[in-house]
Amino acid sequence: MANLENLYREVIMEHYKNPRNKGLVEGLGYHIKHIKNPSCGDDVTIQTKCNEGVIEDCRFEGSGCSICCASASVLTETMIGKKVEEAEAIAHNYLKMVSNESIDPSIDLEEAEVFAGVRLFPARIKCASISWKAFLETIKK
């Protein structure tokens, strides 16, 4: 179990140090949502572009702790190319996972599974969730 925890920690630090899809872009068709958690300083903006029911692009900008920033990076990689309905199901399942609620094991969280341990640290749940909640706002109909 310790090796798996170390692997998860390495993946989180890799995304924190080398975030994917960071930086917002100008363009038509993007939906954007900004959320700031004043209690801890996490500040994230998610930008999503859908085309014919598929997530064409997902980007973020923000600052905060390693969990917050790595989670946003993993989110963007996970969602690009997914059908909106599938992305929504993944996001809801992820939020249940980090909150220690029952999840649907048939929904593949892909690399986002590395945040499973967050449920053991209640103070970090908001850090791991903020970008995912913002993402869900960007794909609302």
A tleap script that builds the chain and sets N, CA, C and O, in Angstrom:
source leaprc.protein.ff14SB
mol = sequence {
  NMET ALA ASN LEU GLU ASN LEU TYR ARG GLU
  VAL ILE MET GLU HIE TYR LYS ASN PRO ARG
  ASN LYS GLY LEU VAL GLU GLY LEU GLY TYR
  HIE ILE LYS HIE ILE LYS ASN PRO SER CYS
  GLY ASP ASP VAL THR ILE GLN THR LYS CYS
  ASN GLU GLY VAL ILE GLU ASP CYS ARG PHE
  GLU GLY SER GLY CYS SER ILE CYS CYS ALA
  SER ALA SER VAL LEU THR GLU THR MET ILE
  GLY LYS LYS VAL GLU GLU ALA GLU ALA ILE
  ALA HIE ASN TYR LEU LYS MET VAL SER ASN
  GLU SER ILE ASP PRO SER ILE ASP LEU GLU
  GLU ALA GLU VAL PHE ALA GLY VAL ARG LEU
  PHE PRO ALA ARG ILE LYS CYS ALA SER ILE
  SER TRP LYS ALA PHE LEU GLU THR ILE LYS
  CLYS
}
set mol.1.N position { 0.827 -1.202 0.000 }
set mol.1.CA position { 0.000 0.000 0.000 }
set mol.1.C position { 0.869 1.264 0.000 }
set mol.1.O position { 0.519 2.270 -0.616 }
set mol.2.N position { 2.004 1.194 0.698 }
set mol.2.CA position { 2.884 2.362 0.754 }
set mol.2.C position { 3.399 2.722 -0.637 }
set mol.2.O position { 3.531 3.903 -0.958 }
set mol.3.N position { 3.694 1.712 -1.469 }
set mol.3.CA position { 4.171 1.993 -2.828 }
set mol.3.C position { 3.111 2.703 -3.655 }
set mol.3.O position { 3.423 3.615 -4.420 }
set mol.4.N position { 1.848 2.282 -3.500 }
set mol.4.CA position { 0.755 2.916 -4.220 }
set mol.4.C position { 0.579 4.359 -3.758 }
set mol.4.O position { 0.366 5.253 -4.577 }
set mol.5.N position { 0.666 4.588 -2.455 }
set mol.5.CA position { 0.565 5.943 -1.923 }
set mol.5.C position { 1.696 6.819 -2.453 }
set mol.5.O position { 1.473 7.985 -2.780 }
set mol.6.N position { 2.896 6.273 -2.541 }
set mol.6.CA position { 4.028 7.030 -3.087 }
set mol.6.C position { 3.807 7.365 -4.556 }
set mol.6.O position { 4.106 8.474 -4.998 }
set mol.7.N position { 3.281 6.401 -5.312 }
set mol.7.CA position { 2.981 6.642 -6.727 }
set mol.7.C position { 1.953 7.764 -6.858 }
set mol.7.O position { 2.121 8.676 -7.668 }
set mol.8.N position { 0.898 7.694 -6.064 }
set mol.8.CA position { -0.131 8.737 -6.107 }
set mol.8.C position { 0.474 10.097 -5.780 }
set mol.8.O position { 0.185 11.093 -6.445 }
set mol.9.N position { 1.309 10.129 -4.761 }
set mol.9.CA position { 1.955 11.389 -4.366 }
set mol.9.C position { 2.826 11.919 -5.510 }
set mol.9.O position { 2.842 13.122 -5.774 }
set mol.10.N position { 3.545 11.025 -6.184 }
set mol.10.CA position { 4.396 11.429 -7.314 }
set mol.10.C position { 3.568 12.003 -8.451 }
set mol.10.O position { 3.953 13.007 -9.050 }
set mol.11.N position { 2.436 11.379 -8.758 }
set mol.11.CA position { 1.571 11.873 -9.838 }
set mol.11.C position { 1.040 13.261 -9.484 }
set mol.11.O position { 1.019 14.158 -10.326 }
set mol.12.N position { 0.617 13.427 -8.242 }
set mol.12.CA position { 0.101 14.734 -7.806 }
set mol.12.C position { 1.186 15.795 -7.909 }
set mol.12.O position { 0.926 16.894 -8.399 }
set mol.13.N position { 2.397 15.488 -7.455 }
set mol.13.CA position { 3.482 16.475 -7.523 }
set mol.13.C position { 3.887 16.773 -8.965 }
set mol.13.O position { 4.235 17.909 -9.285 }
set mol.14.N position { 3.846 15.776 -9.828 }
set mol.14.CA position { 4.167 15.987 -11.243 }
set mol.14.C position { 3.173 16.972 -11.870 }
set mol.14.O position { 3.571 17.879 -12.601 }
set mol.15.N position { 1.901 16.793 -11.588 }
set mol.15.CA position { 0.884 17.704 -12.129 }
set mol.15.C position { 0.988 19.095 -11.507 }
set mol.15.O position { 0.695 20.094 -12.163 }
set mol.16.N position { 1.401 19.160 -10.254 }
set mol.16.CA position { 1.562 20.449 -9.594 }
set mol.16.C position { 2.743 21.223 -10.197 }
set mol.16.O position { 2.637 22.420 -10.464 }
set mol.17.N position { 3.861 20.530 -10.404 }
set mol.17.CA position { 5.064 21.178 -10.933 }
set mol.17.C position { 4.972 21.442 -12.436 }
set mol.17.O position { 5.526 22.424 -12.931 }
set mol.18.N position { 4.270 20.562 -13.164 }
set mol.18.CA position { 4.149 20.676 -14.619 }
set mol.18.C position { 2.680 20.561 -15.023 }
set mol.18.O position { 2.266 19.565 -15.616 }
set mol.19.N position { 1.898 21.591 -14.695 }
set mol.19.CA position { 0.462 21.503 -14.952 }
set mol.19.C position { 0.133 21.442 -16.444 }
set mol.19.O position { 0.776 22.086 -17.273 }
set mol.20.N position { -0.886 20.649 -16.750 }
set mol.20.CA position { -1.360 20.520 -18.128 }
set mol.20.C position { -2.508 21.500 -18.350 }
set mol.20.O position { -3.294 21.772 -17.443 }
set mol.21.N position { -2.589 22.018 -19.552 }
set mol.21.CA position { -3.701 22.884 -19.973 }
set mol.21.C position { -3.879 24.102 -19.073 }
set mol.21.O position { -5.005 24.540 -18.836 }
set mol.22.N position { -2.783 24.646 -18.574 }
set mol.22.CA position { -2.847 25.832 -17.724 }
set mol.22.C position { -2.766 27.074 -18.594 }
set mol.22.O position { -1.951 27.168 -19.512 }
set mol.23.N position { -3.620 28.006 -18.283 }
set mol.23.CA position { -3.674 29.261 -19.020 }
set mol.23.C position { -4.970 29.351 -19.807 }
set mol.23.O position { -5.299 28.460 -20.591 }
set mol.24.N position { -5.696 30.430 -19.591 }
set mol.24.CA position { -6.958 30.620 -20.292 }
set mol.24.C position { -6.684 31.174 -21.683 }
set mol.24.O position { -5.647 31.793 -21.926 }
set mol.25.N position { -7.622 30.946 -22.587 }
set mol.25.CA position { -7.482 31.433 -23.957 }
set mol.25.C position { -8.697 32.264 -24.329 }
set mol.25.O position { -9.786 32.097 -23.781 }
set mol.26.N position { -8.478 33.153 -25.264 }
set mol.26.CA position { -9.584 33.944 -25.819 }
set mol.26.C position { -10.239 33.103 -26.893 }
set mol.26.O position { -9.556 32.404 -27.641 }
set mol.27.N position { -11.532 33.163 -26.974 }
set mol.27.CA position { -12.180 32.429 -28.044 }
set mol.27.C position { -13.665 32.283 -27.819 }
set mol.27.O position { -14.155 32.322 -26.691 }
set mol.28.N position { -14.359 32.117 -28.908 }
set mol.28.CA position { -15.795 31.922 -28.840 }
set mol.28.C position { -16.111 30.508 -28.387 }
set mol.28.O position { -15.349 29.574 -28.635 }
set mol.29.N position { -17.227 30.370 -27.730 }
set mol.29.CA position { -17.694 29.048 -27.343 }
set mol.29.C position { -17.177 28.540 -26.013 }
set mol.29.O position { -17.554 27.448 -25.586 }
set mol.30.N position { -16.337 29.291 -25.358 }
set mol.30.CA position { -15.826 28.859 -24.051 }
set mol.30.C position { -16.785 29.308 -22.947 }
set mol.30.O position { -17.310 30.421 -22.965 }
set mol.31.N position { -16.992 28.413 -21.994 }
set mol.31.CA position { -17.754 28.743 -20.792 }
set mol.31.C position { -16.746 28.749 -19.654 }
set mol.31.O position { -15.836 27.922 -19.597 }
set mol.32.N position { -16.931 29.702 -18.755 }
set mol.32.CA position { -15.922 29.916 -17.733 }
set mol.32.C position { -16.572 30.022 -16.352 }
set mol.32.O position { -17.666 30.569 -16.206 }
set mol.33.N position { -15.887 29.496 -15.358 }
set mol.33.CA position { -16.362 29.604 -13.973 }
set mol.33.C position { -15.159 29.798 -13.060 }
set mol.33.O position { -14.175 29.062 -13.132 }
set mol.34.N position { -15.262 30.797 -12.207 }
set mol.34.CA position { -14.214 31.115 -11.244 }
set mol.34.C position { -14.736 30.812 -9.846 }
set mol.34.O position { -15.848 31.207 -9.497 }
set mol.35.N position { -13.938 30.114 -9.047 }
set mol.35.CA position { -14.283 29.853 -7.649 }
set mol.35.C position { -13.050 30.138 -6.797 }
set mol.35.O position { -11.934 29.732 -7.121 }
set mol.36.N position { -13.288 30.847 -5.701 }
set mol.36.CA position { -12.209 31.121 -4.752 }
set mol.36.C position { -12.652 30.642 -3.384 }
set mol.36.O position { -13.783 30.886 -2.964 }
set mol.37.N position { -11.757 29.963 -2.697 }
set mol.37.CA position { -12.020 29.522 -1.335 }
set mol.37.C position { -11.242 30.451 -0.405 }
set mol.37.O position { -10.040 30.271 -0.212 }
set mol.38.N position { -11.922 31.442 0.172 }
set mol.38.CA position { -11.215 32.419 1.002 }
set mol.38.C position { -10.597 31.821 2.266 }
set mol.38.O position { -9.667 32.401 2.826 }
set mol.39.N position { -11.094 30.681 2.718 }
set mol.39.CA position { -10.555 30.111 3.957 }
set mol.39.C position { -9.160 29.526 3.773 }
set mol.39.O position { -8.385 29.454 4.727 }
set mol.40.N position { -8.830 29.102 2.529 }
set mol.40.CA position { -7.493 28.519 2.336 }
set mol.40.C position { -6.684 29.211 1.240 }
set mol.40.O position { -5.479 28.986 1.122 }
set mol.41.N position { -7.339 30.048 0.444 }
set mol.41.CA position { -6.618 30.776 -0.597 }
set mol.41.C position { -6.632 30.119 -1.970 }
set mol.41.O position { -6.107 30.690 -2.925 }
set mol.42.N position { -7.223 28.924 -2.090 }
set mol.42.CA position { -7.324 28.300 -3.413 }
set mol.42.C position { -8.199 29.173 -4.304 }
set mol.42.O position { -9.269 29.625 -3.896 }
set mol.43.N position { -7.729 29.401 -5.519 }
set mol.43.CA position { -8.395 30.306 -6.453 }
set mol.43.C position { -8.270 29.697 -7.845 }
set mol.43.O position { -7.173 29.639 -8.399 }
set mol.44.N position { -9.387 29.241 -8.414 }
set mol.44.CA position { -9.344 28.507 -9.676 }
set mol.44.C position { -10.398 29.024 -10.649 }
set mol.44.O position { -11.529 29.327 -10.269 }
set mol.45.N position { -9.996 29.116 -11.906 }
set mol.45.CA position { -10.919 29.398 -13.001 }
set mol.45.C position { -10.815 28.251 -13.989 }
set mol.45.O position { -9.723 27.886 -14.425 }
set mol.46.N position { -11.966 27.686 -14.337 }
set mol.46.CA position { -12.032 26.610 -15.319 }
set mol.46.C position { -12.706 27.152 -16.572 }
set mol.46.O position { -13.691 27.886 -16.492 }
set mol.47.N position { -12.174 26.789 -17.710 }
set mol.47.CA position { -12.684 27.235 -19.003 }
set mol.47.C position { -12.896 25.992 -19.871 }
set mol.47.O position { -11.973 25.204 -20.080 }
set mol.48.N position { -14.119 25.830 -20.371 }
set mol.48.CA position { -14.454 24.633 -21.134 }
set mol.48.C position { -15.136 25.011 -22.441 }
set mol.48.O position { -15.970 25.915 -22.491 }
set mol.49.N position { -14.761 24.298 -23.492 }
set mol.49.CA position { -15.398 24.491 -24.791 }
set mol.49.C position { -15.941 23.147 -25.260 }
set mol.49.O position { -15.210 22.160 -25.345 }
set mol.50.N position { -17.227 23.129 -25.560 }
set mol.50.CA position { -17.870 21.914 -26.052 }
set mol.50.C position { -18.261 22.120 -27.513 }
set mol.50.O position { -18.617 23.223 -27.928 }
set mol.51.N position { -18.188 21.046 -28.276 }
set mol.51.CA position { -18.562 21.082 -29.679 }
set mol.51.C position { -19.321 19.798 -29.987 }
set mol.51.O position { -18.775 18.700 -29.888 }
set mol.52.N position { -20.568 19.951 -30.354 }
set mol.52.CA position { -21.423 18.813 -30.697 }
set mol.52.C position { -21.444 17.752 -29.597 }
set mol.52.O position { -21.350 16.555 -29.867 }
set mol.53.N position { -21.570 18.218 -28.348 }
set mol.53.CA position { -21.702 17.306 -27.223 }
set mol.53.C position { -20.416 16.688 -26.713 }
set mol.53.O position { -20.445 15.792 -25.868 }
set mol.54.N position { -19.277 17.165 -27.226 }
set mol.54.CA position { -17.977 16.634 -26.814 }
set mol.54.C position { -17.131 17.778 -26.261 }
set mol.54.O position { -17.162 18.893 -26.783 }
set mol.55.N position { -16.380 17.495 -25.205 }
set mol.55.CA position { -15.490 18.507 -24.633 }
set mol.55.C position { -14.274 18.639 -25.542 }
set mol.55.O position { -13.420 17.755 -25.610 }
set mol.56.N position { -14.227 19.750 -26.223 }
set mol.56.CA position { -13.148 20.005 -27.183 }
set mol.56.C position { -11.901 20.552 -26.489 }
set mol.56.O position { -10.776 20.243 -26.881 }
set mol.57.N position { -12.113 21.364 -25.457 }
set mol.57.CA position { -10.982 21.945 -24.737 }
set mol.57.C position { -11.407 22.213 -23.295 }
set mol.57.O position { -12.561 22.543 -23.025 }
set mol.58.N position { -10.471 22.068 -22.392 }
set mol.58.CA position { -10.697 22.360 -20.981 }
set mol.58.C position { -9.382 22.892 -20.436 }
set mol.58.O position { -8.337 22.252 -20.551 }
set mol.59.N position { -9.454 24.079 -19.839 }
set mol.59.CA position { -8.246 24.754 -19.381 }
set mol.59.C position { -8.482 25.295 -17.980 }
set mol.59.O position { -9.619 25.388 -17.517 }
set mol.60.N position { -7.401 25.647 -17.321 }
set mol.60.CA position { -7.551 26.255 -15.998 }
set mol.60.C position { -6.494 27.314 -15.779 }
set mol.60.O position { -5.448 27.336 -16.426 }
set mol.61.N position { -6.803 28.180 -14.854 }
set mol.61.CA position { -5.856 29.156 -14.346 }
set mol.61.C position { -6.135 29.228 -12.866 }
set mol.61.O position { -7.288 29.180 -12.437 }
set mol.62.N position { -5.093 29.341 -12.096 }
set mol.62.CA position { -5.340 29.450 -10.673 }
set mol.62.C position { -4.103 29.308 -9.833 }
set mol.62.O position { -2.995 29.084 -10.320 }
set mol.63.N position { -4.339 29.447 -8.551 }
set mol.63.CA position { -3.260 29.316 -7.587 }
set mol.63.C position { -3.832 28.669 -6.339 }
set mol.63.O position { -5.031 28.730 -6.066 }
set mol.64.N position { -2.945 28.056 -5.603 }
set mol.64.CA position { -3.363 27.399 -4.378 }
set mol.64.C position { -2.379 26.308 -4.022 }
set mol.64.O position { -1.239 26.294 -4.487 }
set mol.65.N position { -2.838 25.403 -3.197 }
set mol.65.CA position { -1.977 24.319 -2.730 }
set mol.65.C position { -1.743 23.294 -3.841 }
set mol.65.O position { -2.357 23.363 -4.906 }
set mol.66.N position { -0.859 22.358 -3.577 }
set mol.66.CA position { -0.523 21.336 -4.574 }
set mol.66.C position { -1.735 20.482 -4.936 }
set mol.66.O position { -1.906 20.122 -6.101 }
set mol.67.N position { -2.576 20.154 -3.958 }
set mol.67.CA position { -3.762 19.334 -4.222 }
set mol.67.C position { -4.704 20.080 -5.175 }
set mol.67.O position { -5.203 19.498 -6.138 }
set mol.68.N position { -4.940 21.341 -4.909 }
set mol.68.CA position { -5.844 22.151 -5.736 }
set mol.68.C position { -5.342 22.257 -7.166 }
set mol.68.O position { -6.091 21.995 -8.107 }
set mol.69.N position { -4.104 22.630 -7.338 }
set mol.69.CA position { -3.553 22.853 -8.681 }
set mol.69.C position { -3.374 21.548 -9.453 }
set mol.69.O position { -3.652 21.497 -10.651 }
set mol.70.N position { -2.916 20.503 -8.787 }
set mol.70.CA position { -2.755 19.212 -9.457 }
set mol.70.C position { -4.115 18.649 -9.861 }
set mol.70.O position { -4.257 18.057 -10.931 }
set mol.71.N position { -5.096 18.835 -9.013 }
set mol.71.CA position { -6.444 18.354 -9.311 }
set mol.71.C position { -7.007 19.044 -10.556 }
set mol.71.O position { -7.645 18.398 -11.387 }
set mol.72.N position { -6.778 20.329 -10.684 }
set mol.72.CA position { -7.244 21.065 -11.870 }
set mol.72.C position { -6.548 20.554 -13.128 }
set mol.72.O position { -7.177 20.413 -14.177 }
set mol.73.N position { -5.255 20.280 -13.024 }
set mol.73.CA position { -4.505 19.765 -14.167 }
set mol.73.C position { -5.025 18.396 -14.596 }
set mol.73.O position { -5.240 18.149 -15.783 }
set mol.74.N position { -5.225 17.508 -13.621 }
set mol.74.CA position { -5.745 16.171 -13.914 }
set mol.74.C position { -7.152 16.276 -14.505 }
set mol.74.O position { -7.492 15.557 -15.444 }
set mol.75.N position { -7.956 17.163 -13.957 }
set mol.75.CA position { -9.311 17.376 -14.475 }
set mol.75.C position { -9.287 17.689 -15.970 }
set mol.75.O position { -10.022 17.080 -16.748 }
set mol.76.N position { -8.449 18.632 -16.367 }
set mol.76.CA position { -8.448 19.038 -17.778 }
set mol.76.C position { -8.032 17.881 -18.681 }
set mol.76.O position { -8.628 17.672 -19.737 }
set mol.77.N position { -7.021 17.137 -18.273 }
set mol.77.CA position { -6.584 15.997 -19.087 }
set mol.77.C position { -7.662 14.921 -19.166 }
set mol.77.O position { -7.849 14.290 -20.207 }
set mol.78.N position { -8.359 14.722 -18.073 }
set mol.78.CA position { -9.389 13.689 -18.023 }
set mol.78.C position { -10.567 14.032 -18.926 }
set mol.78.O position { -11.133 13.145 -19.566 }
set mol.79.N position { -10.937 15.291 -18.986 }
set mol.79.CA position { -12.186 15.674 -19.652 }
set mol.79.C position { -12.083 15.916 -21.161 }
set mol.79.O position { -13.056 15.697 -21.882 }
set mol.80.N position { -10.941 16.355 -21.641 }
set mol.80.CA position { -10.833 16.649 -23.076 }
set mol.80.C position { -11.106 15.388 -23.886 }
set mol.80.O position { -10.500 14.340 -23.663 }
set mol.81.N position { -12.030 15.515 -24.826 }
set mol.81.CA position { -12.389 14.405 -25.701 }
set mol.81.C position { -13.570 13.583 -25.220 }
set mol.81.O position { -14.054 12.714 -25.944 }
set mol.82.N position { -14.039 13.844 -24.009 }
set mol.82.CA position { -15.175 13.091 -23.461 }
set mol.82.C position { -16.493 13.719 -23.928 }
set mol.82.O position { -16.576 14.923 -24.168 }
set mol.83.N position { -17.521 12.868 -24.050 }
set mol.83.CA position { -18.873 13.376 -24.262 }
set mol.83.C position { -19.274 14.096 -22.983 }
set mol.83.O position { -18.863 13.701 -21.891 }
set mol.84.N position { -20.070 15.147 -23.110 }
set mol.84.CA position { -20.454 15.956 -21.955 }
set mol.84.C position { -21.106 15.097 -20.872 }
set mol.84.O position { -20.805 15.265 -19.690 }
set mol.85.N position { -21.988 14.186 -21.255 }
set mol.85.CA position { -22.674 13.345 -20.275 }
set mol.85.C position { -21.671 12.462 -19.519 }
set mol.85.O position { -21.786 12.278 -18.307 }
set mol.86.N position { -20.699 11.926 -20.242 }
set mol.86.CA position { -19.674 11.090 -19.617 }
set mol.86.C position { -18.812 11.926 -18.667 }
set mol.86.O position { -18.490 11.483 -17.565 }
set mol.87.N position { -18.445 13.120 -19.092 }
set mol.87.CA position { -17.630 14.014 -18.266 }
set mol.87.C position { -18.368 14.387 -16.986 }
set mol.87.O position { -17.775 14.445 -15.909 }
set mol.88.N position { -19.648 14.636 -17.114 }
set mol.88.CA position { -20.451 14.985 -15.945 }
set mol.88.C position { -20.497 13.812 -14.951 }
set mol.88.O position { -20.377 14.014 -13.743 }
set mol.89.N position { -20.669 12.610 -15.460 }
set mol.89.CA position { -20.698 11.420 -14.602 }
set mol.89.C position { -19.348 11.216 -13.906 }
set mol.89.O position { -19.302 10.882 -12.722 }
set mol.90.N position { -18.262 11.414 -14.637 }
set mol.90.CA position { -16.925 11.284 -14.051 }
set mol.90.C position { -16.743 12.314 -12.933 }
set mol.90.O position { -16.263 11.982 -11.850 }
set mol.91.N position { -17.129 13.561 -13.201 }
set mol.91.CA position { -16.960 14.629 -12.208 }
set mol.91.C position { -17.767 14.334 -10.942 }
set mol.91.O position { -17.260 14.503 -9.833 }
set mol.92.N position { -19.011 13.898 -11.099 }
set mol.92.CA position { -19.828 13.586 -9.923 }
set mol.92.C position { -19.241 12.407 -9.148 }
set mol.92.O position { -19.231 12.415 -7.917 }
set mol.93.N position { -18.757 11.401 -9.861 }
set mol.93.CA position { -18.157 10.238 -9.207 }
set mol.93.C position { -16.886 10.646 -8.453 }
set mol.93.O position { -16.648 10.194 -7.333 }
set mol.94.N position { -16.082 11.496 -9.074 }
set mol.94.CA position { -14.859 11.999 -8.432 }
set mol.94.C position { -15.206 12.737 -7.132 }
set mol.94.O position { -14.584 12.507 -6.095 }
set mol.95.N position { -16.205 13.623 -7.201 }
set mol.95.CA position { -16.586 14.386 -6.008 }
set mol.95.C position { -17.080 13.467 -4.895 }
set mol.95.O position { -16.837 13.731 -3.718 }
set mol.96.N position { -17.768 12.398 -5.260 }
set mol.96.CA position { -18.188 11.412 -4.259 }
set mol.96.C position { -16.972 10.705 -3.675 }
set mol.96.O position { -16.904 10.483 -2.467 }
set mol.97.N position { -16.016 10.351 -4.524 }
set mol.97.CA position { -14.824 9.641 -4.058 }
set mol.97.C position { -14.067 10.458 -3.022 }
set mol.97.O position { -13.743 9.948 -1.950 }
set mol.98.N position { -13.782 11.720 -3.329 }
set mol.98.CA position { -12.986 12.523 -2.387 }
set mol.98.C position { -13.762 12.871 -1.123 }
set mol.98.O position { -13.165 13.217 -0.104 }
set mol.99.N position { -15.095 12.782 -1.181 }
set mol.99.CA position { -15.932 13.056 -0.012 }
set mol.99.C position { -16.264 11.798 0.781 }
set mol.99.O position { -17.031 11.842 1.742 }
set mol.100.N position { -15.676 10.674 0.367 }
set mol.100.CA position { -15.867 9.387 1.031 }
set mol.100.C position { -17.310 8.899 0.966 }
set mol.100.O position { -17.820 8.305 1.916 }
set mol.101.N position { -17.964 9.158 -0.173 }
set mol.101.CA position { -19.306 8.655 -0.423 }
set mol.101.C position { -19.189 7.462 -1.367 }
set mol.101.O position { -18.141 7.237 -1.970 }
set mol.102.N position { -20.267 6.706 -1.487 }
set mol.102.CA position { -20.275 5.552 -2.387 }
set mol.102.C position { -20.140 6.024 -3.830 }
set mol.102.O position { -20.812 6.961 -4.261 }
set mol.103.N position { -19.254 5.353 -4.568 }
set mol.103.CA position { -19.046 5.711 -5.974 }
set mol.103.C position { -19.552 4.592 -6.874 }
set mol.103.O position { -19.798 3.470 -6.429 }
set mol.104.N position { -19.700 4.927 -8.141 }
set mol.104.CA position { -20.082 3.943 -9.157 }
set mol.104.C position { -18.784 3.356 -9.705 }
set mol.104.O position { -18.057 4.040 -10.426 }
set mol.105.N position { -18.482 2.097 -9.374 }
set mol.105.CA position { -17.214 1.499 -9.823 }
set mol.105.C position { -17.131 1.304 -11.334 }
set mol.105.O position { -16.050 1.044 -11.863 }
set mol.106.N position { -18.256 1.426 -12.033 }
set mol.106.CA position { -18.224 1.264 -13.488 }
set mol.106.C position { -17.741 2.532 -14.203 }
set mol.106.O position { -17.470 2.504 -15.403 }
set mol.107.N position { -17.637 3.633 -13.469 }
set mol.107.CA position { -17.168 4.898 -14.058 }
set mol.107.C position { -15.668 5.018 -13.816 }
set mol.107.O position { -15.216 5.096 -12.673 }
set mol.108.N position { -14.907 5.033 -14.899 }
set mol.108.CA position { -13.444 5.105 -14.821 }
set mol.108.C position { -12.997 6.532 -14.527 }
set mol.108.O position { -13.213 7.438 -15.332 }
set mol.109.N position { -12.382 6.720 -13.386 }
set mol.109.CA position { -11.876 8.046 -13.011 }
set mol.109.C position { -10.511 8.333 -13.619 }
set mol.109.O position { -9.980 9.434 -13.478 }
set mol.110.N position { -9.951 7.347 -14.289 }
set mol.110.CA position { -8.641 7.487 -14.924 }
set mol.110.C position { -7.624 7.969 -13.901 }
set mol.110.O position { -7.593 7.466 -12.778 }
set mol.111.N position { -6.804 8.922 -14.267 }
set mol.111.CA position { -5.731 9.389 -13.382 }
set mol.111.C position { -6.266 10.117 -12.144 }
set mol.111.O position { -5.556 10.249 -11.147 }
set mol.112.N position { -7.501 10.582 -12.204 }
set mol.112.CA position { -8.088 11.298 -11.064 }
set mol.112.C position { -8.188 10.414 -9.826 }
set mol.112.O position { -8.368 10.915 -8.716 }
set mol.113.N position { -8.073 9.115 -10.011 }
set mol.113.CA position { -8.120 8.188 -8.885 }
set mol.113.C position { -6.998 8.447 -7.873 }
set mol.113.O position { -7.095 8.028 -6.720 }
set mol.114.N position { -5.940 9.132 -8.300 }
set mol.114.CA position { -4.829 9.407 -7.376 }
set mol.114.C position { -5.262 10.286 -6.200 }
set mol.114.O position { -4.547 10.382 -5.203 }
set mol.115.N position { -6.423 10.923 -6.311 }
set mol.115.CA position { -6.902 11.783 -5.228 }
set mol.115.C position { -7.791 11.042 -4.230 }
set mol.115.O position { -8.406 11.671 -3.370 }
set mol.116.N position { -7.866 9.706 -4.334 }
set mol.116.CA position { -8.710 8.904 -3.445 }
set mol.116.C position { -8.337 9.108 -1.975 }
set mol.116.O position { -9.214 9.099 -1.112 }
set mol.117.N position { -7.074 9.289 -1.686 }
set mol.117.CA position { -6.629 9.449 -0.307 }
set mol.117.C position { -7.067 10.743 0.357 }
set mol.117.O position { -6.986 10.876 1.578 }
set mol.118.N position { -7.529 11.695 -0.440 }
set mol.118.CA position { -7.968 12.982 0.113 }
set mol.118.C position { -9.101 12.782 1.122 }
set mol.118.O position { -9.223 13.539 2.084 }
set mol.119.N position { -9.919 11.769 0.898 }
set mol.119.CA position { -11.064 11.526 1.799 }
set mol.119.C position { -10.622 11.315 3.254 }
set mol.119.O position { -11.420 11.485 4.176 }
set mol.120.N position { -9.366 10.950 3.453 }
set mol.120.CA position { -8.844 10.745 4.810 }
set mol.120.C position { -8.477 12.058 5.498 }
set mol.120.O position { -8.179 12.076 6.692 }
set mol.121.N position { -8.498 13.152 4.742 }
set mol.121.CA position { -8.105 14.461 5.264 }
set mol.121.C position { -9.223 15.469 4.971 }
set mol.121.O position { -9.161 16.181 3.969 }
set mol.122.N position { -10.231 15.535 5.825 }
set mol.122.CA position { -11.399 16.388 5.558 }
set mol.122.C position { -11.063 17.836 5.193 }
set mol.122.O position { -11.773 18.453 4.399 }
set mol.123.N position { -10.006 18.371 5.754 }
set mol.123.CA position { -9.639 19.759 5.444 }
set mol.123.C position { -9.177 19.926 3.999 }
set mol.123.O position { -9.160 21.045 3.485 }
set mol.124.N position { -8.801 18.831 3.336 }
set mol.124.CA position { -8.281 18.907 1.968 }
set mol.124.C position { -9.341 18.605 0.901 }
set mol.124.O position { -9.078 18.743 -0.293 }
set mol.125.N position { -10.536 18.195 1.334 }
set mol.125.CA position { -11.587 17.836 0.371 }
set mol.125.C position { -11.935 19.034 -0.523 }
set mol.125.O position { -12.103 18.877 -1.732 }
set mol.126.N position { -12.043 20.223 0.069 }
set mol.126.CA position { -12.355 21.412 -0.739 }
set mol.126.C position { -11.238 21.699 -1.742 }
set mol.126.O position { -11.503 22.116 -2.870 }
set mol.127.N position { -10.007 21.478 -1.333 }
set mol.127.CA position { -8.868 21.709 -2.231 }
set mol.127.C position { -8.966 20.823 -3.475 }
set mol.127.O position { -8.722 21.268 -4.597 }
set mol.128.N position { -9.326 19.568 -3.250 }
set mol.128.CA position { -9.404 18.599 -4.343 }
set mol.128.C position { -10.674 18.766 -5.168 }
set mol.128.O position { -10.740 18.272 -6.293 }
set mol.129.N position { -11.683 19.451 -4.634 }
set mol.129.CA position { -12.993 19.541 -5.276 }
set mol.129.C position { -13.239 20.823 -6.055 }
set mol.129.O position { -14.050 20.830 -6.982 }
set mol.130.N position { -12.568 21.893 -5.706 }
set mol.130.CA position { -12.912 23.214 -6.220 }
set mol.130.C position { -12.931 23.277 -7.763 }
set mol.130.O position { -13.867 23.828 -8.342 }
set mol.131.N position { -11.933 22.732 -8.409 }
set mol.131.CA position { -11.896 22.804 -9.880 }
set mol.131.C position { -12.980 21.924 -10.503 }
set mol.131.O position { -13.531 22.269 -11.549 }
set mol.132.N position { -13.285 20.801 -9.875 }
set mol.132.CA position { -14.303 19.886 -10.401 }
set mol.132.C position { -15.686 20.512 -10.296 }
set mol.132.O position { -16.516 20.337 -11.188 }
set mol.133.N position { -15.939 21.237 -9.220 }
set mol.133.CA position { -17.220 21.940 -9.071 }
set mol.133.C position { -17.330 23.061 -10.105 }
set mol.133.O position { -18.393 23.271 -10.689 }
set mol.134.N position { -16.231 23.777 -10.325 }
set mol.134.CA position { -16.234 24.830 -11.344 }
set mol.134.C position { -16.465 24.222 -12.729 }
set mol.134.O position { -17.221 24.764 -13.535 }
set mol.135.N position { -15.808 23.094 -12.996 }
set mol.135.CA position { -15.992 22.417 -14.292 }
set mol.135.C position { -17.456 22.098 -14.530 }
set mol.135.O position { -17.982 22.366 -15.611 }
set mol.136.N position { -18.121 21.527 -13.531 }
set mol.136.CA position { -19.532 21.172 -13.702 }
set mol.136.C position { -20.375 22.400 -14.058 }
set mol.136.O position { -21.333 22.288 -14.822 }
set mol.137.N position { -20.031 23.557 -13.519 }
set mol.137.CA position { -20.745 24.793 -13.862 }
set mol.137.C position { -20.524 25.171 -15.328 }
set mol.137.O position { -21.410 25.739 -15.967 }
set mol.138.N position { -19.339 24.851 -15.857 }
set mol.138.CA position { -19.042 25.243 -17.250 }
set mol.138.C position { -19.756 24.365 -18.269 }
set mol.138.O position { -19.849 24.732 -19.440 }
set mol.139.N position { -20.261 23.211 -17.841 }
set mol.139.CA position { -20.944 22.338 -18.818 }
set mol.139.C position { -22.449 22.283 -18.604 }
set mol.139.O position { -23.148 21.502 -19.250 }
set mol.140.N position { -22.948 23.124 -17.684 }
set mol.140.CA position { -24.397 23.161 -17.489 }
set mol.140.C position { -25.076 23.637 -18.763 }
set mol.140.O position { -24.564 24.495 -19.482 }
set mol.141.N position { -26.219 23.067 -19.017 }
set mol.141.CA position { -26.979 23.449 -20.230 }
set mol.141.C position { -27.652 24.785 -20.036 }
set mol.141.O position { -28.333 25.271 -20.940 }
savepdb mol mol.pdb
quit
